[in-house]
Structures are given as structure tokens and as C-alpha cells.
């Protein structure tokens, strides 16, 4: 993703040899990714800088986690969604309203 050039990304490898990367994507916005052995993206989340700046920490047992900041919640989905095409009634429309 995007990164701000004056902030160095932080990268750590956990006990499962998964790569954890935390980088500044915008002012006060941080992006975290966990990448598997084959390069597949396993987890992605965004953090907002609050009173503390997010950073990677080592926990007991070789675990790595993001400490500080606040997880940015995904946008709430709209409750007013259009029905899917597959949800329409079967058969062609009829002209019974005449």
C-alpha cells in the first residue's frame, strides 16, 4: 500500500515465519499486514494514531502484535441495499395488472 517516505516501515518475523509489516499510510493512519510463507496476505487492518503511535511488539512465545493506536473499524454497511438479481422471483413478468 501507500507509505509516507519519512516514516520507516516496521517489519518483524514471528515464530511461524510469518512477516508482520506496519507502515504509516497517511498522517496519523497506519497499515498493518501479516504475510504468509508463500507471500499470501493473511491479515490486513488499519490503525489510527491516538495518544500513542502504533508499533509492533514481541509477546511471549514468539507472537507479534500491534501495540498502541486504535483499530480503525470498517465502514458500516448500508441497511438499505438493493436486492440481488438472483433473489428475483422465477419466470417472466406477467401483465395481469390490466
Secondary structure as GFF3:
##gff-version 3
##sequence-region A 1 98
A	DSSP	beta_strand	10	13	.	.	.	ID=ss1
A	DSSP	beta_strand	19	26	.	.	.	ID=ss2
A	DSSP	beta_strand	29	35	.	.	.	ID=ss3
A	DSSP	beta_strand	41	48	.	.	.	ID=ss4
A	DSSP	beta_strand	55	58	.	.	.	ID=ss5
A	DSSP	three_ten_helix	60	62	.	.	.	ID=ss6
A	DSSP	beta_strand	64	67	.	.	.	ID=ss7
A	DSSP	beta_strand	70	71	.	.	.	ID=ss8
A	DSSP	three_ten_helix	85	87	.	.	.	ID=ss9
###
